[in-house]
Amino acid sequence: MEEISAPEAALVMIKKREGARGSLFYLGEMLVTETRVRVGGTIGVGIAAGYAHEAARRMAVIDAAFNAALPETEGWDELLVREEEAIAANDEAESRRIARSRVAFESMDREAPR
């Protein structure tokens, strides 16, 4: 593994799609750590939230190894699909849990003071 660029802090803009019209807008900026490595001639990029130098480096190595189709990555496709499904199921369960406590505020007609 060759480090092309050391982990360093950067800011990224977070885009969000507005629901009614579908237009994009910028929600704000987020601090990330990013790095690039080369594994067997293939470049990998790692980006992690906050000051997470080691996490960004590890993601870059995994990205390069996966893109180079190294033998160590055999079977990762199925593993990653299963993990994605588990994360989606957890997110859905959390959304249902939060929805149960959601309060519906309705406007009330006010009568004129007497």
C-alpha positions in Angstrom: 0.0 0.0 0.0 1.3 3.4 -1.0 -0.1 6.5 0.5 -0.7 9.0 -2.3 -2.1 11.8 -0.1 -2.0 11.8 3.7 -5.4 12.1 5.6 -6.4 15.8 5.7 -9.5 17.7 6.8 -11.8 19.1 4.1 -15.3 20.6 3.8 -18.0 19.1 1.6 -21.3 20.6 0.7 -24.3 18.6 1.6 -27.0 18.6 -1.1 -30.7 17.8 -0.3 -33.6 17.4 -2.7 -36.7 19.4 -1.9 -39.7 17.2 -1.8 -42.4 19.2 -3.5 -40.6 20.5 -6.6 -37.7 18.1 -6.6 -35.1 20.9 -6.8 -31.7 20.6 -5.1 -30.5 22.9 -2.4 -27.4 23.0 -0.2 -28.1 22.0 3.4 -24.7 23.1 4.7 -21.1 22.0 5.0 -19.6 19.0 6.7 -16.1 18.5 8.0 -14.5 15.3 6.6 -11.1 13.6 6.5 -10.0 12.4 3.1 -7.1 10.4 1.8 -5.9 8.5 -1.3 -3.8 5.3 -1.5 -2.6 3.0 -4.2 -2.8 -0.8 -3.8 -1.4 -2.9 -6.6 -1.6 -0.1 -9.1 -5.2 0.8 -8.2 -6.1 4.0 -6.4 -8.5 4.0 -3.5 -10.2 7.0 -1.9 -11.4 7.2 1.7 -13.6 9.9 3.2 -14.8 9.8 6.8 -16.9 12.3 8.8 -15.0 14.5 11.2 -11.3 14.1 12.1 -11.1 10.4 11.4 -7.6 9.9 9.9 -7.4 6.1 10.5 -11.0 5.5 9.3 -10.4 7.4 6.1 -7.1 5.5 5.5 -8.8 2.1 6.1 -11.6 3.0 3.7 -9.1 4.0 1.0 -7.3 0.7 1.3 -10.6 -1.2 1.1 -11.7 0.9 -1.9 -8.5 0.2 -3.7 -8.5 -3.5 -2.9 -12.1 -3.9 -3.9 -11.6 -2.0 -7.2 -8.4 -4.1 -8.0 -10.5 -7.3 -7.4 -7.8 -8.7 -5.1 -8.4 -12.3 -4.0 -9.1 -11.0 -0.4 -12.2 -9.2 -1.6 -13.8 -12.3 -3.0 -17.4 -12.6 -1.6 -17.5 -9.0 -0.5 -20.4 -8.2 -2.9 -22.8 -10.6 -1.1 -21.5 -9.5 2.3 -22.0 -5.8 1.5 -25.5 -6.4 0.1 -26.5 -8.3 3.2 -25.1 -5.5 5.4 -26.9 -2.8 3.3 -30.2 -4.7 3.8 -29.6 -5.0 7.6 -28.9 -1.2 7.8 -32.0 -0.5 5.8 -34.1 -2.7 8.1 -32.7 -1.0 11.2 -33.4 2.4 9.7 -37.0 1.4 8.9 -37.5 0.1 12.4 -36.1 3.3 13.9 -38.4 5.4 11.6 -41.4 3.4 12.8 -40.4 3.8 16.4 -40.1 7.6 16.0 -43.4 7.8 14.0 -45.3 6.3 17.0 -44.3 9.3 19.1 -45.0 11.9 16.4 -47.5 14.5 17.4 -50.0 15.9 14.9 -50.6 19.6 15.3 -53.8 20.8 13.8 -54.9 24.4 13.5 -57.9 25.4 15.6 -60.4 28.0 14.7 -60.4 30.7 17.3 -63.6 32.4 18.3 -63.5 36.2 18.8 -63.1 37.2 22.4 -66.4 38.0 24.1 
